[in-house]
Amino acid sequence: MRQVWRGLRWLAALAFGLLCVAVAAYAFAFFYVRNASIGNPFDANFAVAGWAVPGHLFGGGLALLLAPLQLLTGLRRRWPRLHRLGGGLYAGGILVGAISALALAPQAQGGWASGSGFVLLALVWIGTTATGIRYALIGDYERHRRWMFRSVALTASAVTLRLMLGIGAAAMHWPFLAVYITAAWTCWTFNLAVCELLLRWPRRRARLDARRRLAALAR
């Protein structure tokens, strides 16, 4: 049974890494492939937003690209300096991506119904990352690990957003604007909820095992 769970965890980690790389590549592609369309609202925003759109694409893409690598236990143990360097670049990408997102929020499709969701995402994204860095600086690596998991969950909201848009708007043919506004909130709150469940599960399992041992001794 343990081998089955390990296999599932490995497959989940592989899928997570591939999705992060795919969305990061999609973001970076806008710097090289620009077939602008007058009727495309994204191209219109790209043209008038100045630094905000390229900053968001670059910062968010960099964070997405580094997130799976930063989670590798072997990398942290064997090459701690490389892990710290990657962490610094990851945090820098988040800072640029989040500040750019705050600048872009008023122009979000759906107005403030979706824009406010992205504003909160950007603020929580910065907050969780800064908290994780603070714990690393004071040597509390367990709390650092937990807070950086939350940061990565928020980074991966870019993946969840596109999955929701692809399923809801493209596959199910639901109204795009309704799907977009819903996804602007659920793409990151859903990720955080799943992250919290995964972080709390080992402690819950340990408590259940302790209760079972006590019950067995009481018999």
CORRATA-V569230 format. One record per run of one state. SS is the DSSP state (~ for helix, > for strand, _ for the rest). FROM is the first residue (numbers start at 1). TO is the last residue. If there is no record, write none. Layout:
# CORRATA-V569230
ss->SS from->FROM to->TO
ss->SS from->FROM to->TO
This chain:
# CORRATA-V569230
ss->_ from->1 to->1
ss->~ from->2 to->29
ss->_ from->30 to->40
ss->~ from->41 to->48
ss->_ from->49 to->50
ss->~ from->51 to->70
ss->_ from->71 to->72
ss->~ from->73 to->78
ss->_ from->79 to->79
ss->~ from->80 to->107
ss->_ from->108 to->111
ss->~ from->112 to->137
ss->_ from->138 to->140
ss->~ from->141 to->155
ss->_ from->156 to->156
ss->~ from->157 to->171
ss->_ from->172 to->175
ss->~ from->176 to->218
ss->_ from->219 to->219
